Amino acid sequence: MRSPYLCFFALCLFAFTNNGFAHQLSTSYIVLNNNIDKTHYIGHWQISIADLEHAVALDLNNDGQITWAEIKAKRSSLTQFVEQNISFTQDLKACLLNNEGPFKLDTHFNQPYLQIPIRFYCDNNTTTLLTYSAFFNRDASHKSIVNINGVSRIFDYHSQKQAFNFEQTSYLKTFTQYVYQGVLHIWIGIDHILFLIALLLTCVLIRRDKTWQGSTSKIKIIKHTAWIVTAFTLAHSITLTATAMNLVSPNSRWVELGIAMSVLFAALNNVWPVVIRLGWLTFGFGLLHGMGFASVLGELGLSEDYQLLSIIAFNLGVELGQLSILCVSLPILIYLRNYNWYQKWLMPSGSILIALIALQWSIERY
């Protein structure tokens, strides 16, 4: 009887110990574009300062603070790090790498990033093979989002070498790539997952005499869940599309904070109900989550040839990832709903734990 409770507790505890910026795990960004005569690829590599510190000791005085002077003092080590971890080849011939130019600072999801200039000298604009190997020996979940001439790729532990052919593009390849990224994002987006779980915890219950009781009708549970999921899906589809197409330009900091607070409210509402009918409230919160999805799509970059297709495919991937979570969690909750310990202990304690995680996120994102 107690094993589902312990498993759920362990899952939430694991999430609680993770970084509060749920969208941003260990990720770097590479952007390159051809010059006019198409002999150079010019751009930059943006790396999290936290990741970089593990590879190149930047904190020279060991005071726990990394200064701009310390970063500049490590220029030669950073140059060596770049040369060891990224390379361009054409026709089995390595393209000359140069990273001269000023370093800059940038941010992604409120985390500091170092922007290192990079330039590859290649003979032509034919198929190019990019090899990327940074950080995988320390963090197998690390990934790099690479955009070359508007063509995006995701490099991870299993895909460290990828070819870029700028003369050949296809609907199918673009569609499958962005669907995959949408699914991947919802699976690693802990805040979105916990928001859905917080809503689902009471979808299998009804409020009667100021207490939660198991719903006797599976049909009503499915209808209630379908309404909530539909509201959430419709809302985040609207803002994802609008934001990705630059029709709206929200401040990412406030969007991330709003998402954290939506998780906090949904969890606390399970324990101290203020809103029983969650459809319209879920729609409102879904608008915020859609902006969060769009920020990730913005980092990935839209295909220059198929922009609308990229948005639709990414959105579809998000929905598939969301449905997979629903298909796993809802049958379990339906099974548990009539147990007294679920109604009185598991649901409230799970909700409070989710609320604590969301509170941590809210404080960190403020």
Long-range contacts (C-beta under 8 A, 24 or more apart in sequence): 1-339, 1-341, 4-332, 4-336, 4-346, 5-341, 5-345, 5-346, 5-349, 8-346, 8-350, 9-349, 9-350, 9-353, 12-194, 12-350, 12-353, 12-354, 12-357, 13-353, 15-190, 15-194, 15-357, 16-353, 16-356, 16-357, 16-360, 18-190, 20-260, 20-360, 20-361, 20-363, 20-364, 20-365, 21-109, 21-110, 21-111, 21-256, 21-361, 21-364, 21-365, 22-188, 22-189, 22-190, 22-191, 22-192, 22-361, 23-109, 23-185, 23-189, 23-191, 23-256, 23-292, 23-295, 23-296, 24-108, 24-109, 24-111, 25-141, 25-142, 25-143, 25-188, 26-51, 26-135, 26-139, 26-141, 26-142, 26-143, 27-108, 27-142, 27-143, 27-144, 27-145, 27-299, 28-134, 28-135, 28-142, 28-143, 28-144, 28-145, 29-108, 29-113, 29-144, 29-145, 29-146, 29-147, 29-299, 30-86, 30-118, 30-132, 30-144, 30-145, 30-146, 30-147, 30-148, 31-146, 31-147, 31-148, 32-118, 32-120, 32-146, 32-147, 32-148, 32-149, 33-148, 33-149, 34-125, 34-149, 38-124, 38-125, 39-121, 39-122, 39-123, 39-124, 40-119, 40-120, 40-121, 40-122, 41-88, 41-95, 41-119, 41-120, 41-122, 41-128, 41-148, 42-118, 42-119, 43-117, 43-118, 43-119, 43-148, 44-104, 44-115, 44-116, 44-117, 44-118, 45-82, 45-86, 45-115, 45-116, 45-118, 46-106, 46-108, 46-113, 46-114, 46-115, 46-116, 47-113, 47-114, 47-116, 47-134, 48-108, 48-111, 48-112, 48-113, 49-111, 49-112, 49-113, 49-114, 50-111, 51-135, 51-139, 51-142, 52-78, 52-81, 52-114, 54-135, 54-138, 55-81, 55-134, 55-135, 55-138, 56-81, 68-105, 71-103, 71-114, 72-103, 75-103, 78-103, 78-114, 78-116, 81-134, 82-116, 82-118, 84-133, 85-132, 85-133, 85-134, 86-118, 86-130, 86-131, 86-132, 86-133, 86-134, 87-130, 87-131, 88-120, 88-122, 88-128, 88-129, 88-130, 89-128, 89-129, 89-131, 90-122, 90-123, 90-124, 90-126, 90-127, 90-128, 90-129, 91-126, 93-123, 95-120, 95-121, 95-122, 95-128, 96-120, 96-121, 108-299, 109-252, 109-256, 109-295, 110-252, 110-253, 110-256, 110-365, 125-166, 125-167, 126-165, 126-167, 127-163, 127-164, 127-165, 128-163, 128-164, 129-161, 129-162, 129-163, 129-164, 130-155, 130-161, 130-162, 130-163, 130-164, 131-160, 131-161, 132-160, 132-161, 133-160, 136-160, 145-299, 145-300, 145-301, 147-300, 147-301, 149-304, 150-301, 150-303, 150-304, 150-305, 151-303, 151-304, 152-177, 152-300, 152-301, 152-302, 152-303, 153-177, 154-181, 154-184, 154-300, 169-303, 169-305, 169-306, 171-306, 171-309, 174-303, 174-305, 174-306, 174-309, 174-310, 174-313, 175-306, 175-309, 175-313, 176-313, 177-313, 178-300, 178-303, 178-309, 178-310, 178-313, 178-314, 178-317, 179-313, 179-314, 179-316, 179-317, 179-320, 180-317, 181-297, 181-300, 181-314, 181-317, 182-293, 182-313, 182-314, 182-315, 182-316, 182-317, 182-318, 182-319, 182-320, 182-321, 183-317, 183-318, 183-320, 183-321, 183-324, 184-317, 184-321, 185-293, 185-296, 185-317, 185-318, 185-321, 186-317, 186-318, 186-321, 186-322, 186-325, 187-321, 187-324, 187-325, 189-292, 189-296, 191-259, 191-260, 191-263, 191-292, 191-358, 191-361, 192-259, 192-289, 192-292, 192-322, 193-325, 194-263, 194-267, 194-354, 194-357, 194-358, 195-259, 195-262, 195-263, 195-266, 195-285, 195-289, 196-232, 196-322, 196-325, 196-326, 196-329, 197-325, 197-329, 197-350, 197-354, 198-263, 198-266, 198-267, 198-270, 198-351, 198-354, 199-228, 199-232, 199-266, 199-278, 199-282, 200-225, 200-326, 200-329, 200-330, 200-333, 201-270, 201-333, 201-347, 201-350, 201-351, 202-270, 202-347, 203-228, 203-330, 203-333, 204-330, 204-333, 204-334, 204-336, 204-337, 205-337, 205-343, 205-347, 207-273, 207-276, 211-343, 212-343, 212-347, 213-343, 214-337, 214-338, 214-339, 214-342, 214-343, 215-337, 218-334, 221-330, 221-334, 221-337, 225-326, 225-330, 227-279, 228-278, 228-279, 228-282, 229-322, 229-326, 231-279, 231-280, 231-282, 231-283, 231-286, 232-282, 232-283, 232-285, 232-286, 232-289, 232-322, 233-286, 233-319, 233-322, 234-283, 234-286, 235-282, 235-283, 235-284, 235-285, 235-286, 235-287, 235-289, 235-290, 236-286, 236-287, 236-289, 236-290, 236-293, 236-318, 237-290, 237-315, 238-287, 238-290, 239-286, 239-287, 239-288, 239-289, 239-290, 239-291, 239-294, 240-290, 240-291, 240-293, 240-294, 240-297, 240-311, 240-314, 240-315, 240-318, 241-290, 241-294, 241-311, 241-315, 242-294, 243-290, 243-291, 243-294, 243-295, 243-298, 244-294, 244-297, 244-298, 244-302, 244-311, 244-314, 245-307, 245-311, 248-291, 250-291, 252-295, 253-365, 255-288, 255-291, 255-292, 255-295, 256-292, 256-365, 257-362, 257-365, 257-366, 258-288, 259-288, 259-289, 259-292, 260-358, 260-361, 260-362, 260-365, 261-358, 261-362, 262-288, 262-289, 263-354, 263-355, 263-357, 263-358, 263-361, 264-355, 264-358, 264-359, 264-362, 266-354, 267-351, 267-352, 267-354, 267-355, 267-358, 268-351, 268-355, 270-347, 270-348, 270-351, 271-348, 271-351, 271-352, 271-355, 293-318
